[in-house]
Amino acid sequence: MVDHLKYLSSFIFPSCVAWFLYTGPHDVITALAWTLPLWLIILVDWLSPKINPNKIKQRVSNGYYDALLYALSGFQFLIIALLLIYASELQWDSLSEIGTSIINLVVLRILVGTSSGSSAIIVAHELIHRPQIHMQLLGRCLLYTVCYEHFVISHIRSHHLSVATPQDITTARLNESFNTYWKRVYKGHFNYAWHSELQRLGLRKTPVYHYKMLANTVLQGIMVEVLLLILILVVFGWAALFIFLFQALSAVRLLETINYYQHWGLEQGKSANALAWINQSSFTEYALVGLSNHVGHHKNAAIAFYQLDYCEQGPKMPYGYFVTNLWVKLKNESYRKKSMQILNDFFDK
């Protein structure tokens, strides 16, 4: 298969999620059965062949790759719209209907939360690094769908400047558990973004009122997100608002899971030229539009994903991203033990 066509695999899961939403609401058995595509993707990632670092990728025009990003963005907005309609149609009049609706909400959280985290946020990450203003704006709009627009500031102003150092919020500490990491970075990203904007505006502390605060992009993002939540509640009802917030939390948690294992234990990595962990799963590379080539991205964030050469300078992850996501959350002690062994071997070389 021609390499550039492999990026179409990034549409597999969003397409499944969109069809699930379009054909719902579902009965309990059918709803649970729709989680099967996710488990199959994890299996494919586990069995995926490794990337050949010496192979030169076949590329086509820039417009092709940008069209992929625009299409995936469109899918996210469609999925969110279908999600809200789906939730508004759930029934709550009897015990049987309540049970069915609760199961549907759980499945919605799994499917839409995973799609928002593994597709929409990843696309947003690519877009906010582009020099074109309209692409950056589209990236911010995608982040509104998970109520995490302030991530733009903490990611670009903090993470990319201090990656793989003790000063970086996003770099997981050596042997840090995911639960500890999650509590630290969820607050840390917002606090950094807020104070970074205050500093940019020349404000020492948060004023009760100051005209400069109107230019605070974090405050602007909060206002947009609050208005969006109010609109959802008024138009689609409480169930839609609940599942929108639930999928947003799930998506952000997935994002921070990826951040966790991309730089786990590399606090002194910058001095050893180890900016991130290397992932060799070819399925991860194409299904997540090049995100796994993370070392290359940190060496030159201004270059689009399809123009980056594969970089092997760093410790190597044993599994692809889809498998590692589950490993980190379900068997975190096992993940940390194995990663410590790999790190020790890497730095002893």
N, C-alpha and C positions, 0 to 999 in steps of 0.2 A: 504494500500500500504506500502511496506517496505520503511523505511526512506531513505536509500541510493539511491533508484530509484527516489525520488522526486527531486534530484539535476539535473536530466535530463531535468527538466523544464527550466533550463538555456539555453537550445538549441532552445527553441521555437521561440523566436524573431530573433536571428541570422539566423536561417533556413529560416524564412519568408523573411528576407532581402536578403539573398543569392538567393532565388528563384525569387524574384522580379527583381533583377539585371540580373540574367541569362536569363530571358524571355523578357527583355526590349530591346530597349526603348519602351515605351507605349504611347498610346493616352492619352489625358487629363483625361477623366473619369476613365480609368483603373488605371492610375498612382495615382489619388486621392483615389480610392477605396483600394489601397494597404496600405493606412495608417490605415485601419480598425483594423488589428491585434494589433497595438499599443494601440488603444482606448479600445479594448477588454481586453488587459493585465492590463490596468489601472483599468478597472471595476472589474476584478478578484481580483486584489490587494485590492481594496476597500471592497469587500465582503469576503476577505480571513479570515478564522478562526484564532484565536490567538494561539500563541505558548503555549504549555503546559510546563512550566518550570520544572515540576517534572518528566516529561517523559524521560526515558533513550533512547537515539537514538540507533538504530541498525546500526552497522558499519561493513564494510567489509575491505578488504586489502587496504593498503596505495596506492598500484598501481592503484586501481580503481579510487580513487579521483584524483591522479596525471594525470591519463589518461584523465579525464574530463578537466583538465586545458590545457593539450596539445591539445586536440581536439578543445576547444574553441579558443585557440591561432591560430590553423590552420584555423578555420572559419574566424577569423579576417583578416588574410593575403589573404584568398580567396575573402572575401568581398571587400577588397581594390582593388585587381586586377580586379574584376568584375566591380567595380565602375569606374575605369579608362577606361576600355573598353567601358562601357555604355556611359560615357560622350563623348568619342571620336566619337561615332556613332550618336550623336545628330546633327540635321540638322538646318541650319541657313540661308537658301536661300530665304525664303519668310516670310511675316508677320505671316502666319499661322504656319509655321515651327518654327519661333522664339517664338511665344506664347506657342506652345506645349513644346519646349525645355526648356523654362523658368519654366513652371509648373513641368517638370521632374526634373529640378535642385532643386526646392523647396522641392519636395518629397524626393529626394536623400539626401538632407540636414537633413530632419526630420528622415528618416529611418536609414541611415548610421551613422549620428551623434549620434543618440540615441543608436544604437548598439555599436558603438565605445566607448561611454561613460559608458553605463550600462553593457557591457560585456567585451570588450577588456581591458579597463583601470582597471576594477575591478580584472580581472585575473592578469594583470600586478602587481597590488598592492599586491596580494597574492604571486606572484613569487619573487618579489624583497625582500621579507622578508625571503625567504627560504635560508638555508645555502649553498645549492649546487650552484656552480658557473654557471653551464649551465642553471639553472632555473632563476637566476638573469639576465643573458644575454638575455634570452628569454623575460623576463619582460621588459628589456630596449628596445628590438626590437619592442615590442608591443607599447611602448610609442613613438617610432619613427613614428608610423603610425598616431599619433595625434600631432606630433611636440612638445612634452612635456617631453622630456627625463630628463631634469633637475629636474623634480618633485621628482626623486629618492632621491637626496641629501636633498632637503628641507623637504621632508617627514620623512626620517629616522633620519637625524642629528638634525632637529629642532622640528618638530611636536611631535614625540614620546618622546622627552626629556622634552618638556615644555607644553604638552597638558593640556587644562583646566586651564591655567594661563594667566595673562595679557601679558606675553612675547611671547606667541605662535601666530604666524602669522595666522594659520589656524582656531583658535578658534574665532568664531564670537562674537563681543562685545554685551553686553546686549542692546537689542532693535536696533541693527544695521540692516539696510535694506540690501537686497541682492545686489542691484546695488552698494551701497557704499562698501560692502564687496568684490564684484567681482573686482572692480577697485583696491582695496587695495591688495588683495592676488595675482592677476594675475602678478602684478609688483613685489610684495613682495617675491614670491617664487623664481623668477629668480634672484633678487638682492641678496637674502640670499645664494642661491646655488653658484652664482659667487664669492661672497666674502668669502664663506666657502672654496672654492677651492683655492683661493689666500692664505688664511690663512694656509691651509694644505700644500701648496707648499712653505711657508715661504716668500711670497711676500706681501709687504705692500700696493701696489696699482697696478692697471693694467699696465704692461709695454708695450711700443710700440712693443718691441721684447725681449723675454727672452726664453732661451732654456727650462726652467721649464714649460713654458706655453703649451708645447707639451703634458705634462702630466695632463693638466687641463681637467677633464672629461666633464665639461660643454661646453668648447670650442670644444672638440671632438664631443659632441652631436650636437652642432650647425653645424659643418662641415658636419656630416653625413646627417642631415636634409636638408641642402642647396643642397648637391649633389643629394639627393632624389628628391627635387623639380625641379632641372635642368633636371634630367632624365625624370621625368613625363612630363615636358613641351616639351622636344625634341621628346619623343616617342609617347605621347598621345595628345598633343596639349593644347591650352590655357583653354578650357572648363574643361578638366580633372584636370588641375592644380588649377583652381578656385574652383571646387567642392571638391577637396582633402583638400584645405586649409579651406573651409567653413565647411566641416564635422569635421575637426580637432578642429576648434574653437567651434563648437557646442558640441563636445565630452568633451572638457576641461571645458566648461561652465557647462555642466551637472555634471562633477566631482566636481567642486567647489560648485555647488548647494548642492550636498550630503555633502561635507565638512561643508557647512554653517549650515545645520540643525542638523548635527550629534553632534555639540558642541555649538550650539547657546546659548549665555548668560551664559556659564559656566566658566567665567574668574577666579572665585574663587573656581571652582569645585574640584580641586585637594585636597584642604584642607578639603572639605566636602565629599571626596571619591565619587564624581560624575564626572567621566571622559568623559562621553558621554550620549546622550539620548538613551533610550531603545526603540527598535521597536519590536512589538509583532506580526506583520504580518507573518504568516508561508509561504505565497507565496513569500514575499520579501526575507525571509531567504534562501529558496531553489533556487529561480530563480537568485539570486545574489550571489550564492555560499558562503553563510555564512557571507557576509559583514555586515549585520545588527546586528550581535552579536559583536558590536563595543567595548563595555566595556571590554569584555573578551579578545579581540584582544589587547587593550591597556594595559591590565594587564600582558599579556605575548605574545608579538608580534612574538616570535620565534616559537610558536606552530601553526601548520597547522589548517585551518578553521574547518576541520571535527573533530579535537581533542579537540576543545574548548568547555567547558561547558557553557550553557546559563547563563548569569549574569543579574540580575534584579536591580542592584544597580545604580539608576539614575532616572531622570524624564522620564515619558513615553510619546512617540509620539502617537497622536490619530489615525494616518493612516500609511500605509506602505510607502515605499520609492517611488514607482511609482506615487502614489496619491500626496504625499508631494512635489515631484518635481514640479508638476503643481501648487499646492497651493502656494508654495514659489514664483514662477515667476509671476503668474497671480493675486494673492490676497495677496501680501506680508504684507500689513498692517493687514489684518485679521489673517494671520499666526503669526505675532509678538504679536498681542493682546492675542490670545489663548495661545501661548507659554509662555507669561509672566504670565498668570493666573496659568498655570501648574507649572511653576518654583516657584512661590510664595507659592503655596500649598505644593510643595515638600520640600522647605527649611524651611517652618513653622512647619513641622512635628517634 
